[in-house]
Amino acid sequence: MTTPPAAAGDDTGALGPLAHQGTPERLTALSDGIFSIAMTLLVLDVRVDPGLDGRAFHQALADTVPNVLAYALSFAILGGFWRSQRRILAHVHHVDGTMVVLTLAELGAVALLPFPTSLLSEYPSQSLAVALYSAAIALIALLHMALWVAVWKREHLRRLPVTDRTGRWMAADMAATVLVAGAGVPIAFASPQAAMWSWLALWPLKAFTGRRLAAA
């Protein structure tokens, strides 16, 4: 039996066996699960030992403040990546091998984030702890940006049109996180506190790219 020729507009044959890996629903469900587990694990470092007397209890409660702050920071960051990833996957009707690999790589970095978050909460004055946290965020953001570019450049997989202007500003918005978090790595070895303050630079950058993206 001969294989019928591909229908007009069907790029599956030209793109090879990895062209279509199914619809994005399963990838979205996997992402939801990994993000939810990672976001839940963040709170495990916020604890107070049992059996303490009044004074020790109040001291232990005060000692949880860095853990709570690190938890809140990482939870907000992961929440932002989760929302953005769902928007990206909503643009496609099929995923290909490249998208699967990039998504899995990003989810691997997401699942690892509770570890550098724990280091940051326990050792905020240590350069290596702050540098590892910055590097982890930069890695997630870089893979996230790569996933978006893969969707933007693969018109045959998209269900929604994307103009080049929108694609560029979306990429720029993600690149801002890569740059700020990445810059925090060398800064941390000079001053951990300065590195953490440098993360605030992300707010004006995201505000600028957000306005441009809205206009696009």
N, C-alpha and C positions, 0 to 999 in steps of 0.2 A: 504493500500500500504506500503510495507516495504522500508526502506531507503537503497539505495545501499551502499555497503561497500566503505570506502575511498580508493581511488586509492593509489597504492604504492608510497611512498614518500610524500603523502599529510598528513601533521601533524595537519590539522585543528581540527579533532575530538579529538586528544589527547591533544591539547592545549586549548580547551574550546572555548566558544563563543566570547572571546575577542582576539582570535588568529589573525584574519584578520579584519582590520578596513578599508579596501580599499587601493587604490594606494596612493602614497605620493603627488600627484599633488595638491589636495585640501589643504593638510597640508602646502605644499610649498607656495601656493597662500595666505593662511592665514598669514603665517610667513612674506611674502613679505609686506603685508598690515600693519601688526603691526609694523614691523621695520621701514617702510617708515613714518608712522604716528609719532612714537616716535622720529625719527631723525628730522622730521619737527618741532615738538613741542619744540625741544631744542633751536631753534632760536628765540622763542617768547620773551625770556628775553633780547635779544639784541635790544634795542630801545632807542630813544632819544625823550624827550617830545617836543611837538610842541610849537611855540610861544616864543622861547628863543631869547634873544639878543645875540650879537656876543660873548661876554665873557662867558656867561652862556652856549651857544651852544658848545664852545670849551671844557669847563669843563665837560659838559654832555657827549660829545663824548669821552673824555679821560676816563670817568668813565665806559664806556662800555668795556674797555679792559679786565677786569676779566671775564665778561660775554662771550666775544668772545673766550677767551682762554678755558673756561669751555665748551662752545659749541663745539669748535674744538676737544677737548679731547674726549668728549662723542660721538661725531659724528664718530671719527676714531675708537673708541672702538666698537660701534654698527656696523659700517661697517665691522669690522673684524669678529664679531660674525655672522653677516648675511652671509658673504661669506663662513664661516666655516660650518654654518648650512645647506646651500644649498649643500655643498659637502657631508655632512653626509646623507642627504635625497636622494642624487643621488645614494647612495650605495644600496638602497632598492627598491624592486618592490612591496612590500606590507608593511603596517604599522600595528602594533598591539596595544592593549590597553595601554601597558606600554609606547610605543613611543608617543602615543597621549597625555597621561597625562604629560609626561616629557616635551614635546614640548609646551603644553599649560602653564605649570608652568614656563618654561623659558620665554615665550612670556609675561606672566604676570609680571615678573621681568623686562623685557625690557621696557614694557609700563610704568612702574613706574620710570624709570631712569631720566626723565626730572625733577622730584621733587628734588632728591638729587643733581642733576646738578645745579639747581637753588640755593639750599642752599650753594653749594660750591662756586658759583660765587659771592653770596652776603655776605657770612660769611666765607671767607677762613681762618681767624684766629681763628675760633671757633672749638674746638676739636670735638664736637658732629657733626657738619656739615661735617667735613672731614671724621670722622669715619663712618657716614651713607653712604657717597659716596663710601668709600672703601668696606663697607659691601654689598652694592648693586651690585658692580662689582663682588665681590667674589661669591655672590649668583647666578648671571647669569652664571658665569664661571663654578660653581659647577653643576648646572643643565645642562649646555651644555656638560660637561664631562660625566655626567650620561647618557645623550641621546646617546653620541657616544659609550659608553660601552654597552648600550642596543642594538645598531645596531651591534657592533662587536661580541657580544656573541649570536646573533640570526641568525645563518647561514641560517635558512629556510626562512628568510625575505629578505636576501641580493640578489642583482643581480650581485654584483661585489665581487670577493674574497678578503679577507683581511687576511694577515699572522699575526701570533701572535706578531711578532716583530713590524710590522707596527702598529698594534692595541695598543701595549704598548707605543710606542713612540708618537702616536697621543694622548693617554690619558695623557702621561707625559707633552706634550706640553700644554694641557689645564690645567693640574694641576699646572703648573708654575704660571698661572694667578690667580688661587685660592689661592695659597700660598702667593704671593706678595700682592694681594689685601687684603686677610685676615689678613696678618701681619700688614697692614696699620691701622687696627682698634685699636689695643692696643697702637700702636705707636702714633696715633693721640691724645690720651688722655695725653700723655707725651709731645708731641710737634706736632701741626698740620703741621708746615713747614717741620719737619723731616719726617712725614708720606708721604707728597706729594713728597719729594725728594726720599723716599724709593721706590716709584713706578718705578723709573728709573731702578731699579734692574731687571725689567722684560725684558729689551732689551737684556742683555747678556744671560739670561736664555732662552728666545725665540730663540735667534740666535743659541744656543747650541742644543736645542731640534729640531730646524728646520733642522740643518745639519744632525742630527741623523735620523730624519724622512726621509729626502731626500735619505740618504744612504740605509735606509730600503726599 
